Amino acid sequence: KASSDIETYYRKNIPEIKSVYLLPEYQGKGIGTMLLNKIIAALQQAGFTELCLDSGYPKAQQFWKKKFGAPVKVIINRWGAGNDYMIWYHTFTIPTS
């Protein structure tokens, strides 16, 4: 079940990035950034200007912080000591032709 904090974004009909996984040998090579850029481009093409995502994985959290800055919500020790849950909300513009 989703945290009530992320459900706020569901009610607003904001697209959510659910899961993005890369094998360790492919991490740090720009592939995650390329995938993220493709996701954002597809959302822009569909007329969206915002997205949300959540993560409980420390390595993924580092990636999202690098891309989107500080999360809008942090739930400390959500899954036990040292296992925080973070939520990001990101806005972007639709390119003009």
All heavy atoms as an XYZ file, in Angstrom:
782
protein
N       0.839     -1.178      0.000
C       0.000      0.000      0.000
C       0.882      1.239      0.000
O       1.861      1.324      0.715
C      -0.891     -0.015      1.229
C      -1.816      1.189      1.305
C      -2.774      1.013      2.453
C      -3.754      2.091      2.640
N      -3.602      3.396      2.251
N       0.496      2.204     -0.797
C       1.256      3.447     -0.889
C       1.127      4.249      0.402
O       0.118      4.187      1.093
C       0.746      4.277     -2.058
N       2.155      5.001      0.691
C       2.105      5.922      1.817
C       1.033      6.973      1.537
O       0.816      7.375      0.396
C       3.471      6.595      1.961
O       3.376      7.760      2.716
N       0.375      7.441      2.576
C      -0.632      8.490      2.383
C       0.005      9.745      1.799
O      -0.652     10.526      1.122
C      -1.332      8.805      3.700
O      -0.392      9.258      4.654
N       1.314      9.925      2.009
C       2.009     11.092      1.460
C       2.063     11.046     -0.067
O       1.898     12.055     -0.729
C       3.426     11.182      2.027
C       3.404     11.402      3.522
O       2.914     12.463      3.949
O       3.846     10.510      4.250
N       2.293      9.880     -0.642
C       2.346      9.767     -2.104
C       0.933      9.735     -2.680
O       0.704     10.163     -3.807
C       3.194      8.556     -2.555
C       3.609      8.688     -4.033
C       2.497      7.254     -2.359
C       4.840      9.460     -4.272
N      -0.037      9.278     -1.898
C      -1.425      9.258     -2.380
C      -1.936     10.661     -2.688
O      -2.808     10.830     -3.533
C      -2.332      8.558     -1.366
C      -2.143      7.060     -1.356
C      -2.994      6.350     -0.317
O      -3.623      7.026      0.521
O      -3.024      5.116     -0.357
N      -1.384     11.678     -2.049
C      -1.739     13.066     -2.360
C      -1.535     13.337     -3.840
O      -2.348     13.970     -4.493
C      -0.868     14.034     -1.527
O      -1.125     13.807     -0.153
C      -1.149     15.483     -1.880
N      -0.436     12.820     -4.387
C      -0.133     13.047     -5.800
C      -1.042     12.209     -6.696
O      -1.412     12.633     -7.780
C       1.339     12.766     -6.084
C       2.240     13.694     -5.293
C       2.959     13.234     -4.200
C       2.322     15.042     -5.624
C       3.760     14.101     -3.468
C       3.112     15.916     -4.886
C       3.834     15.433     -3.819
O       4.613     16.289     -3.090
N      -1.413     11.010     -6.247
C      -2.341     10.189     -7.026
C      -3.665     10.919     -7.220
O      -4.233     10.921     -8.294
C      -2.633      8.860     -6.335
C      -1.483      7.910     -6.199
C      -1.441      7.016     -5.140
C      -0.447      7.880     -7.113
C      -0.405      6.124     -4.993
C       0.605      6.992     -6.976
C       0.624      6.118     -5.912
O       1.649      5.234     -5.772
N      -4.143     11.530     -6.152
C      -5.431     12.222     -6.225
C      -5.386     13.388     -7.209
O      -6.392     13.799     -7.747
C      -5.851     12.704     -4.840
C      -6.320     11.568     -3.943
C      -6.973     12.101     -2.674
N      -6.073     12.839     -1.817
C      -5.275     12.288     -0.907
N      -5.245     10.986     -0.748
N      -4.500     13.033     -0.155
N      -4.207     13.936     -7.426
C      -4.058     15.053     -8.355
C      -3.795     14.563     -9.786
O      -3.554     15.358    -10.669
C      -2.912     15.955     -7.901
C      -3.189     16.669     -6.608
C      -2.022     17.543     -6.230
C      -2.273     18.266     -4.925
N      -1.129     19.089     -4.527
N      -3.827     13.247     -9.994
C      -3.594     12.665    -11.315
C      -2.218     13.026    -11.870
O      -2.076     13.366    -13.042
C      -4.709     13.065    -12.290
C      -4.737     12.149    -13.494
O      -4.363     10.986    -13.417
N      -5.151     12.680    -14.629
N      -1.219     12.996    -11.029
C       0.149     13.287    -11.428
C       0.842     11.966    -11.742
O       0.790     11.032    -10.932
C       0.893     14.039    -10.303
C       0.228     15.392    -10.067
C       2.368     14.206    -10.644
C       0.737     16.126     -8.857
N       1.497     11.850    -12.896
C       2.194     10.602    -13.222
C       3.277     10.289    -12.180
O       3.930     11.194    -11.660
C       2.837     10.876    -14.580
C       2.162     12.087    -15.115
C       1.644     12.853    -13.939
N       3.435      9.006    -11.916
C       4.451      8.552    -10.965
C       5.411      7.612    -11.660
O       4.995      6.698    -12.372
C       3.805      7.822     -9.794
C       4.834      7.311     -8.802
C       4.272      6.362     -7.760
O       3.103      5.986     -7.837
O       5.051      5.975     -6.873
N       6.691      7.833    -11.438
C       7.698      6.853    -11.863
C       7.678      5.766    -10.803
O       7.991      6.015     -9.641
C       9.096      7.484    -11.985
C       9.102      8.550    -13.073
C      10.138      6.398    -12.271
C      10.420      9.285    -13.212
N       7.262      4.566    -11.183
C       7.111      3.473    -10.221
C       8.438      2.803     -9.888
O       8.822      2.743     -8.738
C       6.122      2.429    -10.744
C       4.697      2.900    -10.779
C       4.159      3.237     -9.425
C       3.882      2.024     -8.584
N       3.347      2.314     -7.279
N       9.104      2.264    -10.887
C      10.340      1.523    -10.628
C      11.275      1.647    -11.821
O      10.853      1.500    -12.968
C      10.056      0.038    -10.397
O       9.257     -0.147     -9.258
N      12.517      1.914    -11.518
C      13.567      1.929    -12.534
C      14.743      1.166    -11.937
O      15.239      1.530    -10.879
C      14.012      3.372    -12.888
C      15.128      3.349    -13.915
C      12.839      4.193    -13.384
N      15.124      0.099    -12.594
C      16.230     -0.713    -12.097
C      17.296     -0.858    -13.167
O      16.976     -1.094    -14.335
C      15.743     -2.124    -11.719
C      14.712     -2.141    -10.621
C      13.355     -2.209    -10.906
C      15.102     -2.093     -9.286
C      12.406     -2.228     -9.894
C      14.159     -2.111     -8.268
C      12.817     -2.187     -8.586
O      11.884     -2.202     -7.587
N      18.545     -0.741    -12.761
C      19.675     -1.017    -13.635
C      20.597     -1.993    -12.922
O      20.864     -1.831    -11.726
C      20.467      0.257    -13.950
C      19.808      1.294    -14.844
C      20.718      2.506    -14.988
C      19.491      0.722    -16.207
N      21.073     -2.962    -13.648
C      22.059     -3.870    -13.071
C      23.293     -3.067    -12.671
O      23.639     -2.083    -13.337
C      22.437     -4.945    -14.084
C      21.319     -5.922    -14.456
C      21.756     -6.802    -15.630
C      20.938     -6.775    -13.268
N      23.957     -3.463    -11.597
C      25.106     -2.696    -11.108
C      26.154     -2.394    -12.177
O      26.727     -1.303    -12.196
C      25.685     -3.587     -9.993
C      24.512     -4.360     -9.504
C      23.657     -4.605    -10.719
N      26.389     -3.334    -13.081
C      27.422     -3.099    -14.096
C      27.033     -2.022    -15.113
O      27.875     -1.546    -15.877
C      27.803     -4.408    -14.809
C      26.665     -5.093    -15.520
C      25.968     -6.165    -14.688
O      25.977     -6.094    -13.446
O      25.400     -7.073    -15.306
N      25.750     -1.610    -15.116
C      25.301     -0.564    -16.034
C      25.092      0.780    -15.333
O      24.807      1.780    -15.976
C      24.009     -0.981    -16.738
C      24.217     -2.166    -17.633
C      23.777     -3.437    -17.250
C      24.876     -2.045    -18.846
C      23.983     -4.540    -18.060
C      25.091     -3.140    -19.666
C      24.638     -4.375    -19.265
O      24.856     -5.465    -20.068
N      25.234      0.796    -14.024
C      25.051      2.031    -13.267
C      26.279      2.933    -13.431
O      27.383      2.460    -13.632
C      24.819      1.701    -11.787
C      23.521      0.950    -11.567
C      23.324      0.487    -10.136
O      24.057      0.853     -9.232
N      22.301     -0.335     -9.926
N      26.027      4.233    -13.379
C      27.124      5.197    -13.489
C      27.608      5.422    -14.905
O      28.665      6.018    -15.113
N      26.853      4.970    -15.895
C      27.251      5.102    -17.300
C      26.308      6.004    -18.090
O      26.361      6.044    -19.311
C      27.322      3.724    -17.962
C      28.335      2.820    -17.305
C      28.365      1.452    -17.946
C      29.274      0.566    -17.133
N      30.372      0.027    -17.836
N      25.424      6.703    -17.390
C      24.500      7.612    -18.066
C      23.217      6.964    -18.547
O      22.344      7.637    -19.100
N      23.058      5.669    -18.328
C      21.868      4.962    -18.813
C      20.632      5.391    -18.023
O      19.566      5.626    -18.609
C      22.082      3.441    -18.759
C      23.225      3.055    -19.705
C      20.800      2.689    -19.115
C      23.724      1.633    -19.560
N      20.755      5.522    -16.721
C      19.634      5.961    -15.905
C      19.183      7.366    -16.291
O      17.977      7.638    -16.387
N      20.130      8.244    -16.539
C      19.802      9.601    -16.970
C      19.104      9.578    -18.325
O      18.120     10.299    -18.541
C      21.078     10.461    -17.031
O      21.625     10.546    -15.714
C      20.789     11.864    -17.548
N      19.578      8.739    -19.239
C      18.945      8.621    -20.552
C      17.497      8.132    -20.400
O      16.592      8.686    -21.027
C      19.718      7.654    -21.448
C      19.110      7.503    -22.834
S      19.783      6.113    -23.747
C      19.152      4.744    -22.796
N      17.287      7.128    -19.568
C      15.928      6.621    -19.340
C      15.035      7.702    -18.740
O      13.898      7.888    -19.172
C      15.962      5.397    -18.415
C      16.512      4.112    -19.016
C      16.699      3.068    -17.924
C      15.604      3.598    -20.107
N      15.551      8.418    -17.766
C      14.784      9.491    -17.141
C      14.415     10.554    -18.174
O      13.272     11.014    -18.222
C      15.567     10.113    -15.985
C      14.907     11.310    -15.303
C      13.550     10.941    -14.711
C      15.839     11.877    -14.245
N      15.361     10.939    -19.014
C      15.079     11.940    -20.045
C      14.008     11.455    -21.016
O      13.147     12.231    -21.442
C      16.355     12.314    -20.795
C      17.320     13.101    -19.927
O      16.940     13.687    -18.922
N      18.577     13.100    -20.306
N      14.031     10.172    -21.348
C      13.015      9.595    -22.240
C      11.637      9.591    -21.560
O      10.626      9.864    -22.194
C      13.390      8.179    -22.670
C      14.632      8.086    -23.518
C      14.359      8.580    -24.915
C      15.574      8.353    -25.783
N      15.377      8.851    -27.142
N      11.616      9.272    -20.279
C      10.356      9.283    -19.523
C       9.774     10.689    -19.505
O       8.590     10.890    -19.786
C      10.567      8.748    -18.087
C      10.869      7.253    -18.114
C       9.361      9.055    -17.204
C      11.413      6.705    -16.801
N      10.618     11.678    -19.194
C      10.145     13.061    -19.144
C       9.678     13.520    -20.524
O       8.633     14.169    -20.649
C      11.219     13.993    -18.559
C      11.382     13.702    -17.059
C      10.868     15.470    -18.793
C      12.503     14.447    -16.379
N      10.403     13.157    -21.576
C       9.996     13.528    -22.938
C       8.633     12.926    -23.283
O       7.783     13.599    -23.883
C      11.059     13.086    -23.950
N       8.408     11.670    -22.902
C       7.115     11.025    -23.173
C       5.996     11.712    -22.397
O       4.893     11.916    -22.928
C       7.181      9.543    -22.821
N       6.273     12.097    -21.150
C       5.273     12.806    -20.355
C       4.971     14.176    -20.961
O       3.810     14.590    -21.050
C       5.740     12.952    -18.904
C       5.777     11.661    -18.086
C       6.441     11.911    -16.739
C       4.392     11.084    -17.909
N       6.018     14.876    -21.398
C       5.818     16.177    -22.029
C       4.956     16.034    -23.287
O       4.040     16.829    -23.513
C       7.167     16.801    -22.394
C       7.956     17.274    -21.200
C       9.370     17.675    -21.561
O      10.026     17.027    -22.364
N       9.838     18.753    -20.949
N       5.265     15.025    -24.083
C       4.513     14.795    -25.313
C       3.035     14.520    -25.008
O       2.159     14.884    -25.783
C       5.125     13.640    -26.098
C       4.520     13.467    -27.477
C       5.256     12.415    -28.284
O       5.961     11.559    -27.739
N       5.104     12.470    -29.589
N       2.786     13.890    -23.882
C       1.408     13.584    -23.473
C       0.736     14.779    -22.788
O      -0.420     14.683    -22.385
C       1.392     12.372    -22.551
N       1.472     15.886    -22.633
C       0.884     17.094    -22.064
C       1.061     17.266    -20.570
O       0.493     18.185    -19.979
N       1.845     16.409    -19.946
C       2.085     16.538    -18.505
C       3.213     17.521    -18.235
O       4.115     17.684    -19.060
C       2.428     15.186    -17.878
C       1.271     14.234    -17.838
C       1.147     13.235    -18.785
C       0.300     14.349    -16.856
C       0.078     12.354    -18.754
C      -0.775     13.477    -16.810
C      -0.884     12.472    -17.767
N       3.176     18.141    -17.076
C       4.221     19.090    -16.680
C       4.798     18.781    -15.304
O       5.517     19.595    -14.729
C       3.674     20.529    -16.670
O       2.570     20.586    -15.758
C       3.245     20.967    -18.056
N       4.452     17.614    -14.765
C       4.939     17.252    -13.436
C       4.952     15.731    -13.287
O       4.298     15.021    -14.053
C       4.061     17.889    -12.354
C       2.588     17.561    -12.500
C       1.691     18.466    -11.691
O       2.176     19.207    -10.814
O       0.478     18.442    -11.937
N       5.706     15.282    -12.305
C       5.746     13.862    -11.971
C       6.091     13.724    -10.508
O       6.543     14.665     -9.866
C       6.757     13.103    -12.838
C       8.245     13.455    -12.724
C       8.924     12.749    -11.551
C       8.960     13.076    -14.007
N       5.856     12.532     -9.978
C       6.268     12.239     -8.614
C       6.899     10.847     -8.596
O       6.736     10.057     -9.530
C       5.101     12.324     -7.629
S       3.817     11.085     -7.865
N       7.643     10.592     -7.572
C       8.234      9.267     -7.387
C       8.615      9.108     -5.936
O       8.749     10.074     -5.196
C       9.453      9.064     -8.287
C      10.681      9.936     -8.023
C      11.707      9.176     -7.200
C      11.270     10.395     -9.325
N       8.762      7.858     -5.534
C       9.194      7.579     -4.172
C      10.233      6.482     -4.217
O      10.296      5.707     -5.161
C       8.017      7.197     -3.276
C       7.297      5.956     -3.746
O       6.840      5.923     -4.906
O       7.181      5.014     -2.949
N      11.072      6.448     -3.190
C      12.136      5.447     -3.151
C      12.525      5.138     -1.715
O      12.593      6.025     -0.873
C      13.364      5.955     -3.908
O      14.407      5.007     -3.819
N      12.818      3.868     -1.502
C      13.334      3.427     -0.221
C      14.732      2.847     -0.340
O      15.287      2.362      0.639
N      15.298      2.894     -1.537
C      16.622      2.309     -1.786
C      17.692      3.392     -1.751
O      17.656      4.319     -2.563
C      16.648      1.587     -3.129
C      15.698      0.427     -3.193
C      14.466      0.549     -3.828
C      16.019     -0.788     -2.588
C      13.576     -0.516     -3.864
C      15.139     -1.848     -2.618
C      13.918     -1.705     -3.260
O      13.037     -2.756     -3.292
N      18.660      3.292     -0.849
C      19.662      4.351     -0.696
C      20.397      4.716     -1.993
O      20.593      5.895     -2.269
C      20.628      3.784      0.357
C      19.768      2.881      1.177
C      18.811      2.258      0.187
N      20.775      3.747     -2.789
C      21.498      4.066     -4.025
C      20.588      4.819     -4.992
O      20.999      5.784     -5.641
C      22.054      2.808     -4.664
C      22.983      3.110     -5.814
C      24.065      2.087     -5.948
C      25.062      2.578     -6.977
N      26.263      1.845     -6.995
N      19.341      4.398     -5.091
C      18.379      5.095     -5.946
C      18.116      6.500     -5.403
O      18.008      7.455     -6.174
C      17.080      4.303     -6.034
N      18.031      6.635     -4.095
C      17.806      7.943     -3.492
C      18.923      8.908     -3.853
O      18.668     10.084     -4.118
C      17.670      7.806     -1.973
C      16.404      7.091     -1.554
C      16.389      6.717     -0.089
O      17.409      6.741      0.595
N      15.218      6.359      0.409
N      20.154      8.414     -3.906
C      21.279      9.265     -4.314
C      21.075      9.763     -5.738
O      21.311     10.939     -6.033
C      22.591      8.491     -4.223
C      23.032      8.188     -2.832
C      24.252      7.265     -2.798
O      24.789      6.878     -3.839
N      24.693      6.922     -1.607
N      20.626      8.878     -6.633
C      20.378      9.247     -8.029
C      19.288     10.312     -8.105
O      19.449     11.345     -8.766
C      19.981      8.009     -8.834
C      19.631      8.305    -10.272
C      20.633      8.429    -11.226
C      18.311      8.453    -10.678
C      20.330      8.698    -12.553
C      17.990      8.721    -12.001
C      19.001      8.844    -12.942
N      18.168     10.074     -7.412
C      17.048     11.018     -7.487
C      17.408     12.363     -6.876
O      16.995     13.408     -7.378
C      15.793     10.428     -6.841
C      15.319      9.180     -7.523
C      15.144      7.942     -6.954
C      14.963      9.016     -8.914
N      14.710      7.041     -7.904
C      14.589      7.673     -9.109
C      14.924      9.884     -9.998
C      14.177      7.175    -10.342
C      14.525      9.391    -11.241
C      14.158      8.049    -11.399
N      18.176     12.360     -5.808
C      18.631     13.630     -5.214
C      19.488     14.412     -6.204
O      19.375     15.633     -6.312
C      19.430     13.375     -3.937
C      18.602     13.006     -2.742
C      19.529     12.754     -1.551
C      18.794     12.216     -0.361
N      19.720     11.906      0.755
N      20.339     13.693     -6.924
C      21.204     14.333     -7.922
C      20.355     14.950     -9.039
O      20.658     16.031     -9.530
C      22.179     13.297     -8.488
C      23.162     13.849     -9.481
C      24.109     12.755     -9.941
C      24.966     13.226    -11.088
N      25.794     12.142    -11.628
N      19.293     14.275     -9.432
C      18.458     14.741    -10.542
C      17.442     15.788    -10.117
O      17.189     16.739    -10.855
C      17.724     13.564    -11.198
C      18.651     12.542    -11.812
C      19.541     13.175    -12.854
C      20.567     12.216    -13.379
N      21.542     12.878    -14.247
N      16.826     15.608     -8.948
C      15.700     16.454     -8.555
C      15.921     17.261     -7.284
O      15.031     17.989     -6.859
C      14.434     15.600     -8.383
C      13.995     14.893     -9.635
C      13.584     13.578     -9.580
C      13.976     15.538    -10.856
C      13.159     12.908    -10.730
C      13.566     14.891    -12.017
C      13.149     13.578    -11.946
N      17.065     17.112     -6.655
C      17.321     17.829     -5.411
C      16.697     17.113     -4.215
O      16.401     15.922     -4.260
N      16.487     17.866     -3.168
C      15.961     17.291     -1.930
C      14.535     16.782     -2.134
O      13.750     17.387     -2.856
C      15.986     18.337     -0.822
N      14.197     15.669     -1.510
C      12.820     15.179     -1.596
C      11.858     16.120     -0.886
O      12.258     16.868      0.011
C      12.887     13.815     -0.900
C      14.103     13.859     -0.054
C      15.048     14.825     -0.686
N      10.587     16.069     -1.288
C       9.577     16.904     -0.627
C       9.133     16.289      0.695
O       8.565     16.975      1.539
C       8.346     17.160     -1.529
C       8.727     17.970     -2.746
C       7.656     15.877     -1.916
N       9.406     15.009      0.865
C       9.004     14.313      2.092
C      10.013     13.215      2.390
O      10.414     12.479      1.494
C       7.604     13.708      1.919
C       7.092     12.928      3.087
C       6.614     13.840      4.193
C       5.969     13.044      5.299
N       5.484     13.865      6.370
N      10.430     13.119      3.634
C      11.293     12.036      4.093
C      10.634     11.420      5.318
O      10.289     12.126      6.267
C      12.712     12.539      4.459
C      13.562     11.395      5.008
C      13.386     13.198      3.269
N      10.439     10.138      5.273
C       9.918      9.415      6.427
C      11.084      8.603      6.981
O      11.529      7.629      6.371
C       8.734      8.517      6.039
C       7.617      9.368      5.415
C       8.231      7.741      7.263
C       6.485      8.582      4.817
N      11.586      9.046      8.098
C      12.767      8.440      8.716
C      12.423      7.038      9.222
O      11.384      6.827      9.843
C      13.291      9.320      9.874
C      13.599     10.742      9.382
C      14.507      8.691     10.552
C      14.700     10.851      8.366
N      13.321      6.102      8.946
C      13.213      4.723      9.436
C      11.899      4.037      9.035
O      11.363      3.227      9.787
C      13.395      4.667     10.952
C      14.751      5.183     11.380
O      15.745      5.017     10.683
N      14.810      5.819     12.529
N      11.385      4.371      7.860
C      10.098      3.809      7.382
C      10.095      2.285      7.420
O       9.106      1.663      7.738
C       9.831      4.330      5.963
C       8.698      3.668      5.219
C       7.362      4.277      5.640
N       6.344      4.103      4.654
C       5.470      3.097      4.635
N       5.526      2.175      5.553
N       4.551      3.019      3.716
N      11.224      1.685      7.027
C      11.328      0.221      6.997
C      12.387     -0.273      7.981
O      13.078     -1.230      7.725
C      11.648     -0.267      5.583
C      10.504     -0.046      4.658
C       9.335     -0.749      4.621
C      10.388      0.944      3.646
N       8.504     -0.254      3.655
C       9.129      0.785      3.035
C      11.216      1.960      3.180
C       8.692      1.600      1.998
C      10.772      2.771      2.156
C       9.525      2.578      1.575
N      12.510      0.402      9.104
C      13.487      0.020     10.116
C      14.616      1.041     10.184
O      14.722      1.941      9.343
N      15.454      0.882     11.190
C      16.543      1.829     11.439
C      17.424      2.001     10.207
O      17.909      1.027      9.626
C      17.373      1.360     12.621
N      17.599      3.256      9.805
C      18.459      3.574      8.671
C      17.833      3.366      7.304
O      18.487      3.542      6.288
N      16.562      2.970      7.265
C      15.870      2.723      5.992
C      14.768      3.755      5.797
O      13.608      3.525      6.123
C      15.288      1.303      5.965
C      16.381      0.268      5.978
O      17.219      0.232      5.082
N      16.397     -0.563      6.999
N      15.178      4.910      5.266
C      14.257      6.022      5.080
C      13.495      5.893      3.763
O      13.950      5.253      2.809
C      15.024      7.347      5.085
C      15.791      7.557      6.378
O      15.433      6.927      7.393
O      16.751      8.339      6.364
N      12.355      6.534      3.719
C      11.484      6.561      2.545
C      11.418      8.004      2.094
O      11.202      8.914      2.910
C      10.109      6.053      2.974
C       9.012      6.106      1.951
C       9.049      5.331      0.802
C       7.901      6.917      2.159
C       8.012      5.356     -0.113
C       6.858      6.946      1.257
C       6.917      6.168      0.117
O       5.890      6.201     -0.786
N      11.658      8.254      0.803
C      11.694      9.618      0.288
C      10.742      9.767     -0.887
O      10.577      8.853     -1.690
C      13.114      9.972     -0.149
C      14.113      9.913      0.964
S      15.773     10.336      0.405
C      16.688     10.005      1.906
N      10.133     10.950     -0.955
C       9.185     11.265     -2.022
C       9.646     12.541     -2.719
O      10.004     13.517     -2.054
C       7.764     11.471     -1.456
C       7.282     10.199     -0.755
C       6.796     11.885     -2.569
C       6.009     10.377      0.044
N       9.644     12.507     -4.047
C       9.999     13.671     -4.855
C       8.804     14.104     -5.689
O       8.010     13.284     -6.134
C      11.143     13.363     -5.821
C      12.478     13.297     -5.187
C      13.407     14.295     -5.113
C      13.073     12.171     -4.545
N      14.520     13.866     -4.454
C      14.343     12.552     -4.092
C      12.642     10.875     -4.295
C      15.190     11.682     -3.421
C      13.478     10.002     -3.629
C      14.748     10.417     -3.194
N       8.730     15.393     -5.915
C       7.758     15.989     -6.823
C       8.573     16.883     -7.754
O       9.397     17.673     -7.288
C       6.731     16.795     -6.037
C       5.836     17.638     -6.898
C       4.793     17.065     -7.609
C       6.033     19.008     -7.026
C       3.963     17.828     -8.417
C       5.220     19.777     -7.812
C       4.191     19.182     -8.519
O       3.373     19.936     -9.330
N       8.378     16.735     -9.047
C       9.189     17.478    -10.009
C       8.301     18.093    -11.079
O       7.407     17.417    -11.600
C      10.228     16.532    -10.641
C      11.093     17.190    -11.645
N      12.028     18.127    -11.324
C      11.176     17.032    -12.992
C      12.653     18.521    -12.424
N      12.147     17.868    -13.445
N       8.550     19.331    -11.403
C       7.831     19.984    -12.502
C       8.804     20.259    -13.637
O      10.011     20.402    -13.436
C       7.177     21.307    -12.056
O       8.188     22.181    -11.589
C       6.145     21.082    -10.980
N       8.252     20.330    -14.840
C       9.050     20.614    -16.033
C       8.146     21.315    -17.038
O       6.927     21.359    -16.869
C       9.663     19.336    -16.616
C       8.696     18.181    -16.705
C       7.865     18.025    -17.810
C       8.595     17.249    -15.670
C       6.972     16.973    -17.885
C       7.713     16.196    -15.744
C       6.896     16.059    -16.855
N       8.745     21.893    -18.038
C       7.967     22.605    -19.040
C       7.805     21.761    -20.295
O       8.598     20.848    -20.548
C       8.631     23.940    -19.420
O       9.948     23.657    -19.905
C       8.721     24.861    -18.221
N       6.794     22.082    -21.038
C       6.587     21.430    -22.332
C       7.282     22.316    -23.373
O       6.996     23.507    -23.463
C       5.091     21.278    -22.657
C       4.437     20.382    -21.604
C       4.892     20.732    -24.061
C       2.943     20.248    -21.740
N       8.229     21.742    -24.127
C       8.938     22.550    -25.124
C       7.981     23.129    -26.169
O       7.011     22.473    -26.557
C       9.912     21.574    -25.773
C       9.859     20.325    -24.980
C       8.632     20.364    -24.123
N       8.248     24.340    -26.564
C       7.441     24.948    -27.629
C       8.097     24.663    -28.972
O       9.312     24.553    -29.076
C       7.324     26.470    -27.420
O       8.637     27.029    -27.355
C       6.570     26.782    -26.148
N       7.271     24.568    -29.985
C       7.787     24.261    -31.324
C       8.321     25.488    -32.003
O       7.974     26.572    -31.788
C       6.689     23.679    -32.196
O       6.032     22.636    -31.537
